[in-house]
Amino acid sequence: MNPLKLIKYAKFFSSSKFLNFATGVGKNVAFLRRAAILFYCFRDPDTPKYVKAIVAGALGYLILPIDLVSDRIPFIGWVDDAAVIALAFKVANRFIKPMHREQAQKLVPFGSEE
């Protein structure tokens, strides 16, 4: 998938929507820590705009209740979301700072980045 295609989902993203997702249904998502790292990378003024656009799209896709594979399907429902977050993480990786990881650890104290 081309990471630029994620940008169209940015309109579904906002900080408050992500935080509501993270403390609600998202707390059961295994890759939530990675999404939180992306969230804090997005909020960093040093992160380039093109990376922010891709991250916003990925997080918008994650919090969107209707997507390619329904999140209600056991086991496979979150596969597409995980792939989108992984792709955005790959794009943003060189702009992720230790402080983003620390902030994500505070928001999501369980699980891991993997």
Helices and strands as residue ranges (DSSP letters): G 3-12, H 15-23, G 25-28, H 32-43, H 49-63, H 79-92, G 93-95, H 98-107
